Every structure is written in structure tokens, then in C-alpha cells.
């Protein structure tokens, strides 16, 4: 009974109220984080990160107790900024904003309770940041880059063993067999947990800053190197023992096996650094950083100003709860559209033939509707136009068009030229791509709530802006591709695309929502 009375102090009761209110306020963002930890292998390490942060705080509990009651009002503006970010995140449904808002709130609350003692909680809060998933559009770009890099390095390693191999994008052609470096083989599933581990190791590693920096930043080349080696060894198995042995190797040599090897390399790197410099043992160099407690290190009774801080924060949280509830009940504006399946296969002098995507591709792209067709003219049947439109009725949950700039290299095409320009008054991206002796001309742009845009970062800003002011997130990707024939110059291909877009775009406007 006495222990319960000691726990039920005014400060602890106020902290409990703040904890309940803030957890309720950030509930949707926290659920989203936990969901992605379970659904995406790249973030499966996320469950362990809060445990690590709590362990550090537990080990420093005596230091924390000494700072309790010495809080500062400077935490209030930080909490206010966090709640403002939360409100923006809720309106736009950008979970990344909500997630970082939560970390900002934790830091502000720490300053309110501990003041300068927040130096103790700062690193555990930063570590929580490694559990936050990347926005989907950044994840797609990073995955594509790592796929290409891992494939390139893996192929070079194979060539060192005199294995004849040809790389086309993410496809490794070994003659009889072809290895496809898919998203799961990009190395991203090892990069995120290893960078987190590298940061934690650098924190515990009691050494000069340059040594810590080496440990943290080396996690990136270690991950890429190990993933490339995995691809190369798979190729060696295919060459010497056949595809069956390679599949067995891939099954055994993935996931935690690679991660454990990467971790061992990281520890070996630390041992090497110490051997070359200080010659300390692991027991000597791994410890918690101490923060000097105040001279009078006994917890103080709650003061009037501290009560005022908590009262202000609770009021702020209650007002935020009302505002967020209002936002959550606001129904998104949805615009009825005509299905792209009815888009005409005859446009002016162009005759089209519709193509269908596999259901698994449609599910992966998460689009609401699409059009894929090849258009030709009787006067020039060997120079078709490939017309692709991907429409998204809602882009709030991370579903958005994949940029062709990311997808083209994965298909083995090299981007020889890329620039932003105007086509019939439309802002577009124009690319010349090559694969072997073949060349193609690609034009693509986005249509956001009826407004064409070429710049992908401007597109993201427009999505954010319109989610707030228009309560709409519909959008589309439009892509037009034509071959650059050997007997014609790129100017002829440009003219062909311009002629097609001049007749197709006015019709397309009837199938996509307008600005109003």
C-alpha cells in the first residue's frame, strides 16, 4: 500500500494523464507503424527498437530520477510544434509526418519533465527514428537504385571467375539461365536494421567521434557488398551446379544469415579500429555514456510552475484531440470518373490495340484504373505509340504512381537523356532510353486533380496542398513511348509523339477528374 502511495504522486498522475491523451492522439500513426513492421520484412526489426530505447533508459534510471522536477518551459513550444505537425499529418494522411511528430512530442515532454537532463533521453528517442518506415515513393526509388547497384557489383564479381554473363537492368543473363534481381534481393531488408544497429553500436562505442562515424556509415557499403556477394555466389552455383543448387543456396543464405554475417563484420571492424589505435578490449569500449547529475540529486516535490507546464500541455492535447476528431470525420471528396476501359481505340488516324496487365502487377501498383494500348497509323505501321495511363482515386495510403525514371533502368534500359520540357503546352519529362541497339523516346507527366505537372517533388507538394485545401488526392501518370527507328532521327519520333498527344490528350481529359 505504501508503494502505491509513493507512485501516486501529483507528478506521476499528471504524467499518466499526458501519456493516455498522447497515445490516444497518435493512435492511428502508431498502428500504421506496427502494421508496416509486420507486413514489410525491411522493417521487421522495428519491434526490437523500442526495447533497446527502454533498456538504455532503464540503465540510466538513477540519473533520470535525479533530473525529475527540473524541467523547462522550452518543452512546451516543442510539444506545440509536434501537435501542429500531427494536425498537418492527419489532414494530409502523410503518416511520415505523424511519426516524426510523435518523436518531437516525446522530446518536448522530456524537456518539460527533465530540463537539461533530456540529454539522457535524446539518443533513445533518436534510435526510435530508425523504426519509422520510409514513405513509399522514397522506398521505391531506393529499392530500384540498390537493385541496380547490387546487380552491377554481383556481375563484376562473377566476371572475376571467368563466368560469361550479361547484365540487362536487373536481369543477369547467363545464357541458359537468367537471374532476376527482384525487389526482395535489393538489400533493403538488411540496410535498415544494419544502419540501426550501426547507430546503436556507435552510441555504446566509447571512442573518438571519427571512429563512431566510420562504424555508422560503413553499414551502407557492408550491406551492398554482402548483397552483391550473395548474388555473385548464386551465379557461381548456377554455373557449376545448376539452378536447383542455386535455389537451395538462396533459401539458406538469406534473411537473418546475411544479417548475422554483416553484424560480425561490424564487430570485426570495431576490433580492427581498436587494434590499430587504442588497443582496448570490447568490454572497455562498450558502455553507456554518463550524464552528470545535478549537485542535489534527490527528486524534488512538484512545483507550481511544473504543474502549470503539465496543465498547459494537457489543455493542448485536449484541444488537439477535438481538432483531430474533426479531421478524421471529414470525408474525402471523391470524383466519379468514366472507366478507362472505354477509352477509344481509334483516335484520329491512329488505330489502337488494348493490352492487359497481370492481376499481380495491378495489385502491386495499387491503381484504381488503367489504360495500356499500342496505337499505330496505316501510313507508318512500324512506328507504334505505346500509351499508358495509371489512375489513382486516392493517394493517401501510400499508393501513388511509380515514376518511369525509376522503372526504366530496372527493365534494362539505360537513360541516355532526360530533361523537363513542354509538349503541346503540357509540362512533361522527355527521355531517350537505350538497350543494346534499340532506342526509344519516352514522354511522361502526372495529372494531379486535373493539373499536369512534370516535377515529381512539385507533384508531392501539390498532393500535400490539395489534401489539405481540397480534401482530394486523386491523380494519374501518363506515359507515351515510341521507338526511334534507325532510318529516322529523334526529331521524327518527337513529331510522332506530339501528333499523337495533340489528339489523345483532349480525349483523356474526359476520363480524369478536373481541377474543380
C-alpha positions as CSV (number, residue, x, y, z in Angstrom):
1,X,0.0,0.0,0.0
2,X,2.9,2.3,0.9
3,X,4.5,1.7,-2.5
4,X,1.3,2.5,-4.3
5,X,1.0,5.8,-2.4
6,X,4.6,6.6,-3.4
7,X,3.8,6.0,-7.0
8,X,0.6,8.1,-7.0
9,X,2.3,11.4,-6.7
10,X,0.8,14.5,-8.3
11,X,3.6,14.5,-10.9
12,X,3.1,10.8,-11.8
13,X,-0.7,11.3,-12.1
14,X,-0.2,14.2,-14.5
15,X,2.3,12.2,-16.5
16,X,-0.2,9.3,-16.7
17,X,-2.9,11.7,-18.0
18,X,-0.4,13.1,-20.6
19,X,0.6,9.6,-21.6
20,X,-3.0,8.4,-22.1
21,X,-4.0,11.5,-24.1
22,X,-0.9,11.5,-26.3
23,X,-1.2,7.8,-27.0
24,X,-4.9,8.3,-28.0
25,X,-3.9,11.2,-30.2
26,X,-1.2,9.4,-32.0
27,X,-3.0,6.1,-32.2
28,X,-3.5,5.9,-36.0
29,X,0.1,6.7,-36.6
30,X,1.3,4.1,-34.1
31,X,-1.0,1.5,-35.6
32,X,0.4,2.3,-39.1
33,X,4.0,1.7,-37.8
34,X,3.2,-1.6,-36.2
35,X,1.3,-2.7,-39.3
36,X,4.2,-2.0,-41.6
37,X,6.6,-3.8,-39.2
38,X,4.5,-6.9,-39.7
39,X,3.9,-6.5,-43.4
40,X,7.3,-5.5,-44.7
41,X,10.4,-7.6,-44.0
42,X,12.6,-4.5,-44.3
43,X,11.1,-3.1,-41.1
44,X,10.6,-6.3,-39.1
45,X,13.4,-5.2,-36.8
46,X,11.1,-2.4,-35.7
47,X,9.7,-4.4,-32.8
48,X,13.1,-4.6,-31.2
49,X,14.0,-0.8,-31.4
50,X,11.6,0.4,-28.6
51,X,13.1,-2.4,-26.4
52,X,16.6,-1.1,-27.0
53,X,15.5,2.5,-26.2
54,X,13.8,1.3,-23.0
55,X,16.8,-0.7,-22.0
56,X,19.1,2.4,-22.3
57,X,16.6,4.4,-20.2
58,X,16.4,1.7,-17.6
59,X,20.1,1.5,-17.3
60,X,20.1,5.3,-16.7
61,X,17.1,5.3,-14.4
62,X,19.1,6.7,-11.4
63,X,20.4,9.6,-13.5
64,X,16.9,10.2,-14.8
65,X,15.4,10.3,-11.3
66,X,17.9,12.9,-10.3
67,X,16.7,15.2,-13.0
68,X,13.0,14.8,-12.5
69,X,11.4,18.0,-11.4
70,X,14.0,20.2,-13.0
71,X,12.0,20.7,-16.2
72,X,11.9,23.7,-18.5
73,X,9.1,25.6,-20.2
74,X,11.1,25.2,-23.5
75,X,9.4,21.8,-23.9
76,X,6.0,23.4,-24.4
77,X,6.8,25.1,-27.8
78,X,8.3,21.8,-28.9
79,X,5.1,20.0,-28.0
80,X,3.1,22.7,-29.7
81,X,5.1,22.3,-32.9
82,X,4.7,18.5,-32.6
83,X,0.9,18.8,-32.4
84,X,0.9,21.2,-35.3
85,X,2.8,18.6,-37.3
86,X,0.3,15.9,-36.2
87,X,-2.6,18.1,-37.4
88,X,-0.9,18.5,-40.8
89,X,-0.2,14.8,-41.0
90,X,-3.8,13.9,-40.1
91,X,-5.2,16.3,-42.8
92,X,-2.9,15.1,-45.5
93,X,-2.8,11.5,-44.2
94,X,1.0,11.5,-44.6
95,X,2.0,9.0,-41.9
96,X,5.7,10.0,-42.0
97,X,4.7,13.5,-40.7
98,X,2.7,11.9,-37.9
99,X,5.5,9.6,-37.0
100,X,8.2,12.3,-36.7
101,X,5.6,14.5,-34.9
102,X,5.4,11.8,-32.2
103,X,9.2,11.8,-31.7
104,X,9.2,15.6,-31.5
105,X,6.4,15.3,-28.8
106,X,8.5,12.8,-26.8
107,X,11.4,15.2,-26.8
108,X,9.3,18.1,-25.8
109,X,7.7,16.1,-22.9
110,X,11.2,15.0,-21.8
111,X,12.3,18.7,-21.6
112,X,9.2,19.6,-19.6
113,X,10.0,16.8,-17.1
114,X,13.8,16.7,-17.1
115,X,15.1,20.0,-18.5
116,X,18.8,19.7,-19.3
117,X,18.5,16.1,-18.2
118,X,16.9,15.5,-21.6
119,X,20.4,14.8,-22.9
120,X,19.8,11.3,-21.3
121,X,16.7,10.7,-23.4
122,X,17.8,12.3,-26.6
123,X,19.6,9.3,-28.1
124,X,16.9,6.7,-27.1
125,X,14.4,9.0,-28.9
126,X,16.7,9.3,-32.0
127,X,17.0,5.5,-32.0
128,X,13.2,5.2,-32.2
129,X,13.5,7.1,-35.5
130,X,15.1,4.0,-37.1
131,X,11.8,2.2,-36.6
132,X,9.9,4.7,-38.8
133,X,9.3,3.3,-42.3
134,X,10.2,5.4,-45.3
135,X,7.4,7.0,-47.4
136,X,6.5,4.5,-50.2
137,X,7.8,6.8,-53.0
138,X,11.2,7.1,-51.4
139,X,11.3,3.3,-50.7
140,X,10.6,2.6,-54.4
141,X,13.4,4.9,-55.6
142,X,15.9,3.4,-53.0
143,X,14.9,-0.1,-53.8
144,X,15.5,0.4,-57.6
145,X,18.9,2.1,-57.0
146,X,20.0,-0.7,-54.7
147,X,18.8,-3.4,-57.1
148,X,20.9,-1.9,-60.0
149,X,24.0,-1.4,-57.8
150,X,23.9,-4.9,-56.3
151,X,23.3,-6.4,-59.7
152,X,26.3,-4.5,-61.2
153,X,28.7,-5.4,-58.4
154,X,27.5,-9.0,-58.4
155,X,28.1,-9.3,-62.1
156,X,31.6,-7.9,-61.8
157,X,32.4,-10.5,-59.1
158,X,31.2,-13.3,-61.4
159,X,33.3,-12.0,-64.2
160,X,36.4,-12.3,-61.9
161,X,35.7,-16.0,-62.0
162,X,35.6,-16.0,-65.8
163,X,31.8,-16.6,-66.0
164,X,30.3,-15.2,-69.2
165,X,27.4,-13.0,-68.0
166,X,25.4,-10.1,-69.5
167,X,23.6,-7.6,-67.3
168,X,20.4,-6.0,-68.6
169,X,18.9,-3.8,-65.9
170,X,18.1,-6.2,-63.1
171,X,18.2,-9.3,-65.3
172,X,21.5,-11.3,-65.2
173,X,21.7,-13.3,-68.4
174,X,24.0,-16.4,-68.0
175,X,23.0,-18.0,-71.3
176,X,20.9,-21.0,-70.4
177,X,19.7,-19.3,-67.1
178,X,18.5,-15.9,-66.3
179,X,18.7,-14.5,-62.7
180,X,16.1,-11.8,-61.9
181,X,17.2,-9.4,-59.1
182,X,13.8,-8.6,-57.7
183,X,12.8,-6.1,-55.0
184,X,13.4,-8.7,-52.3
185,X,17.0,-9.0,-53.4
186,X,17.7,-5.3,-53.4
187,X,19.4,-5.5,-49.9
188,X,16.9,-3.0,-48.4
189,X,15.8,-5.6,-45.8
190,X,19.4,-5.7,-44.5
191,X,20.2,-2.0,-44.8
192,X,17.6,-0.6,-42.4
193,X,18.3,-3.0,-39.5
194,X,22.0,-2.8,-40.0
195,X,22.1,1.0,-40.1
196,X,20.1,1.0,-36.9
197,X,22.5,-1.5,-35.3
198,X,25.4,0.6,-36.5
199,X,24.0,3.7,-34.8
200,X,23.4,1.8,-31.6
201,X,26.9,0.3,-31.7
202,X,28.4,3.8,-32.4
203,X,26.5,5.1,-29.3
204,X,27.8,2.4,-27.0
205,X,31.3,2.6,-28.5
206,X,33.3,4.8,-26.2
207,X,35.8,6.2,-28.8
208,X,36.6,9.3,-30.8
209,X,33.8,10.8,-33.0
210,X,35.6,9.8,-36.2
211,X,35.7,6.1,-35.1
212,X,31.9,6.2,-34.4
213,X,31.2,7.9,-37.7
214,X,33.2,5.1,-39.5
215,X,31.2,2.4,-37.8
216,X,27.8,4.0,-38.6
217,X,28.5,5.0,-42.2
218,X,30.2,1.7,-43.0
219,X,26.9,-0.1,-42.6
220,X,25.9,1.0,-46.1
221,X,28.8,-0.4,-48.1
222,X,28.8,-3.6,-45.9
223,X,25.1,-4.2,-46.8
224,X,25.6,-3.5,-50.5
225,X,28.8,-5.6,-50.6
226,X,27.2,-8.6,-48.8
227,X,24.1,-8.5,-51.0
228,X,26.2,-8.3,-54.2
229,X,28.3,-11.2,-52.9
230,X,25.1,-13.2,-52.4
231,X,24.0,-12.5,-56.0
232,X,27.5,-13.4,-57.3
233,X,27.7,-16.7,-55.3
234,X,24.2,-17.6,-56.6
235,X,25.6,-17.1,-60.1
236,X,28.5,-19.4,-59.3
237,X,26.2,-22.1,-58.1
238,X,24.1,-21.8,-61.3
239,X,27.2,-22.0,-63.4
240,X,28.7,-25.0,-61.6
241,X,25.8,-27.0,-60.1
242,X,22.6,-25.8,-61.8
243,X,19.6,-23.8,-60.9
244,X,18.4,-26.3,-58.3
245,X,21.5,-25.9,-56.2
246,X,21.3,-22.1,-56.6
247,X,17.7,-22.1,-55.3
248,X,18.8,-24.1,-52.3
249,X,21.6,-21.7,-51.6
250,X,19.3,-18.7,-51.9
251,X,16.9,-20.3,-49.4
252,X,19.6,-21.0,-46.9
253,X,21.7,-17.8,-47.4
254,X,19.1,-15.1,-46.8
255,X,17.4,-13.2,-44.1
256,X,19.0,-13.5,-40.7
257,X,22.0,-15.4,-42.0
258,X,23.2,-12.4,-44.1
259,X,22.3,-10.0,-41.3
260,X,24.4,-12.0,-38.7
261,X,27.3,-12.0,-41.1
262,X,27.0,-8.2,-41.6
263,X,26.9,-7.8,-37.8
264,X,30.0,-9.9,-37.4
265,X,31.8,-7.7,-40.0
266,X,30.7,-4.7,-38.0
267,X,32.2,-6.1,-34.7
268,X,35.3,-7.1,-36.6
269,X,35.6,-3.5,-37.9
270,X,35.5,-2.2,-34.3
271,X,38.1,-4.7,-33.1
272,X,40.4,-3.7,-36.1
273,X,40.0,0.0,-35.3
274,X,41.0,-0.6,-31.6
275,X,43.9,-2.8,-32.6
276,X,45.2,-0.1,-34.9
277,X,44.7,2.7,-32.3
278,X,43.9,2.4,-28.6
279,X,44.1,-1.4,-28.3
280,X,41.2,-1.6,-25.9
281,X,39.0,-4.7,-25.4
282,X,35.3,-4.9,-26.2
283,X,34.5,-4.7,-22.5
284,X,36.4,-1.5,-22.2
285,X,34.9,0.3,-25.2
286,X,31.3,-0.6,-24.9
287,X,29.5,1.2,-22.1
288,X,26.7,3.7,-21.6
289,X,27.5,7.4,-21.8
290,X,27.2,9.0,-18.4
291,X,25.5,12.4,-17.9
292,X,26.5,14.2,-14.7
293,X,23.5,14.6,-12.3
294,X,22.8,17.9,-10.6
295,X,24.5,18.6,-7.3
296,X,21.3,18.0,-5.3
297,X,20.3,14.7,-7.0
298,X,17.2,13.9,-4.9
299,X,13.9,14.1,-6.8
300,X,12.1,17.3,-5.9
301,X,8.4,17.8,-5.0
302,X,6.3,19.1,-7.8
303,X,6.4,22.9,-8.1
304,X,3.7,25.4,-9.2
305,X,5.5,26.1,-12.5
306,X,5.7,22.4,-13.2
307,X,2.0,22.0,-12.5
308,X,1.4,24.9,-14.9
309,X,3.5,23.2,-17.6
310,X,1.5,20.0,-17.3
311,X,-1.8,21.8,-17.2
312,X,-0.9,23.7,-20.3
313,X,0.2,20.5,-22.1
314,X,-3.0,18.6,-21.1
315,X,-5.1,21.5,-22.4
316,X,-3.2,21.5,-25.6
317,X,-3.7,17.7,-26.0
318,X,-7.4,18.0,-25.4
319,X,-7.8,20.8,-28.0
320,X,-5.7,18.7,-30.4
321,X,-7.9,15.7,-29.8
322,X,-11.0,17.7,-30.8
323,X,-9.3,19.0,-33.9
324,X,-8.0,15.6,-35.0
325,X,-11.5,14.1,-34.4
326,X,-12.9,16.8,-36.7
327,X,-10.3,15.9,-39.4
328,X,-10.9,12.2,-39.1
329,X,-14.7,12.5,-39.6
330,X,-14.1,14.7,-42.7
331,X,-15.0,12.5,-45.7
332,X,-12.6,12.8,-48.6
333,X,-14.0,14.2,-51.8
334,X,-14.2,11.5,-54.5
335,X,-14.8,12.3,-58.1
336,X,-16.8,9.9,-60.3
337,X,-14.9,9.1,-63.5
338,X,-15.6,7.2,-66.7
339,X,-13.7,3.9,-66.8
340,X,-10.5,3.9,-69.0
341,X,-11.7,0.6,-70.4
342,X,-14.0,2.6,-72.6
343,X,-11.2,4.8,-74.0
344,X,-11.4,4.8,-77.8
345,X,-9.1,2.6,-79.8
346,X,-9.5,4.9,-82.7
347,X,-8.1,8.4,-82.3
348,X,-7.9,10.5,-85.4
349,X,-5.7,8.5,-87.8
350,X,-4.4,6.2,-85.0
351,X,-5.7,2.7,-84.5
352,X,-5.2,1.1,-81.1
353,X,-4.9,-2.4,-79.7
354,X,-5.6,-2.7,-75.9
355,X,-3.2,-4.7,-73.7
356,X,-4.0,-6.1,-70.2
357,X,-1.7,-6.2,-67.2
358,X,-1.4,-9.3,-65.0
359,X,-3.5,-9.1,-61.8
360,X,-0.5,-9.3,-59.6
361,X,1.0,-6.3,-61.3
362,X,-2.2,-4.3,-60.8
363,X,-2.3,-5.3,-57.1
364,X,1.3,-4.3,-56.6
365,X,0.8,-0.9,-58.3
366,X,-2.4,-0.4,-56.3
367,X,-4.0,1.7,-59.0
368,X,-7.8,2.3,-59.4
369,X,-7.9,2.2,-63.2
370,X,-5.5,2.0,-66.1
371,X,-5.2,2.1,-69.8
372,X,-2.4,0.3,-71.8
373,X,-2.6,0.3,-75.6
374,X,-0.5,0.3,-78.7
375,X,-1.5,2.8,-81.4
376,X,-0.3,2.8,-85.0
377,X,-1.0,4.7,-88.2
378,X,-1.6,2.9,-91.5
379,X,1.0,5.2,-93.1
380,X,3.7,4.1,-90.6
381,X,2.7,0.8,-89.0
382,X,6.3,0.0,-87.8
383,X,6.4,3.1,-85.5
384,X,3.8,2.4,-82.8
385,X,2.9,4.6,-79.9
386,X,2.6,2.8,-76.5
387,X,0.1,4.7,-74.4
388,X,-0.1,4.1,-70.7
389,X,-2.3,5.8,-68.1
390,X,-2.4,4.8,-64.4
391,X,-5.2,6.4,-62.4
392,X,-5.3,6.6,-58.6
393,X,-8.6,7.7,-57.0
394,X,-6.9,8.1,-53.6
395,X,-3.2,8.5,-52.9
396,X,-3.5,8.9,-49.1
397,X,-2.3,5.5,-48.0
398,X,1.0,5.5,-49.9
399,X,-0.5,4.2,-53.2
400,X,0.8,6.5,-55.9
401,X,2.2,6.3,-59.5
402,X,5.7,4.8,-59.8
403,X,8.0,7.1,-61.7
404,X,9.2,5.8,-65.1
405,X,12.5,7.2,-64.2
406,X,12.8,4.5,-61.5
407,X,11.2,1.7,-63.6
408,X,13.1,2.1,-66.9
409,X,16.6,1.1,-65.6
410,X,15.1,-2.0,-64.0
411,X,13.9,-3.1,-67.4
412,X,17.4,-3.0,-68.7
413,X,17.0,0.4,-70.4
414,X,19.8,3.0,-70.0
415,X,18.6,6.6,-69.7
416,X,20.8,8.4,-72.3
417,X,19.0,11.7,-71.9
418,X,16.4,13.1,-69.5
419,X,15.0,16.6,-69.3
420,X,11.9,18.6,-68.5
421,X,10.2,20.4,-71.3
422,X,6.8,21.4,-72.8
423,X,4.8,19.3,-75.2
424,X,1.7,21.0,-76.7
425,X,1.7,23.3,-73.7
426,X,1.9,20.4,-71.2
427,X,4.9,20.2,-68.8
428,X,6.5,16.8,-69.4
429,X,9.6,14.8,-68.8
430,X,11.3,13.7,-72.0
431,X,13.8,10.8,-72.0
432,X,15.8,9.0,-74.6
433,X,16.5,5.4,-73.5
434,X,18.7,2.7,-75.0
435,X,19.1,-1.0,-74.7
436,X,21.8,-2.5,-77.0
437,X,21.0,-1.3,-80.5
438,X,17.4,-0.3,-79.6
439,X,16.4,3.3,-78.7
440,X,13.1,4.7,-77.5
441,X,11.6,8.1,-76.9
442,X,9.6,8.4,-73.7
443,X,7.4,11.3,-72.6
444,X,5.7,11.2,-69.2
445,X,3.9,13.5,-66.8
446,X,1.5,13.5,-63.9
447,X,-2.0,14.8,-63.7
448,X,-2.9,16.0,-60.2
449,X,-6.5,16.9,-59.7
450,X,-6.7,17.9,-63.3
451,X,-3.5,19.9,-63.3
452,X,-0.5,18.5,-65.4
453,X,2.9,18.5,-63.7
454,X,6.3,17.1,-64.6
455,X,8.4,17.7,-61.5
456,X,8.0,14.9,-59.0
457,X,8.7,17.0,-55.9
458,X,6.2,19.6,-57.0
459,X,3.8,16.8,-57.5
460,X,4.3,15.7,-53.9
461,X,3.8,19.3,-52.7
462,X,0.6,19.6,-54.8
463,X,-0.7,16.3,-53.2
464,X,0.0,17.7,-49.8
465,X,-1.6,21.1,-50.5
466,X,-4.7,19.7,-52.2
467,X,-5.2,17.1,-49.4
468,X,-5.5,20.0,-47.0
469,X,-7.4,22.6,-49.1
470,X,-9.4,20.5,-51.5
471,X,-9.7,17.2,-49.5
472,X,-8.7,15.4,-52.7
473,X,-5.7,13.1,-53.5
474,X,-6.7,11.7,-56.9
475,X,-4.0,11.7,-59.6
476,X,-2.6,9.9,-62.6
477,X,0.5,9.1,-64.5
478,X,0.5,9.5,-68.3
479,X,3.3,7.8,-70.3
480,X,3.9,7.8,-74.1
481,X,6.6,5.7,-75.7
482,X,7.7,5.3,-79.3
483,X,10.7,3.6,-80.9
484,X,13.5,5.7,-82.5
485,X,13.9,3.9,-85.8
486,X,17.3,3.5,-87.4
487,X,16.1,5.2,-90.6
488,X,14.8,8.3,-88.8
489,X,16.2,10.8,-86.4
490,X,14.9,11.6,-82.9
491,X,13.1,14.6,-84.3
492,X,10.8,12.4,-86.3
493,X,10.0,10.4,-83.1
494,X,9.3,13.7,-81.3
495,X,7.0,14.8,-84.0
496,X,5.1,11.5,-83.9
497,X,4.6,11.8,-80.1
498,X,3.5,15.4,-80.4
499,X,0.9,14.5,-83.1
500,X,-0.5,11.6,-81.0
501,X,-0.7,13.7,-77.8
502,X,-2.4,16.5,-79.6
503,X,-5.4,14.2,-80.4
504,X,-5.2,11.8,-77.4
505,X,-4.9,14.3,-74.5
506,X,-8.2,16.1,-75.1
507,X,-10.0,12.8,-75.0
508,X,-8.1,11.7,-71.9
509,X,-9.3,14.8,-70.1
510,X,-12.8,13.4,-70.2
511,X,-11.6,10.3,-68.2
512,X,-9.6,12.1,-65.4
513,X,-11.1,14.4,-62.8
514,X,-10.8,18.1,-63.4
515,X,-9.4,20.8,-61.1
516,X,-12.9,21.7,-59.8
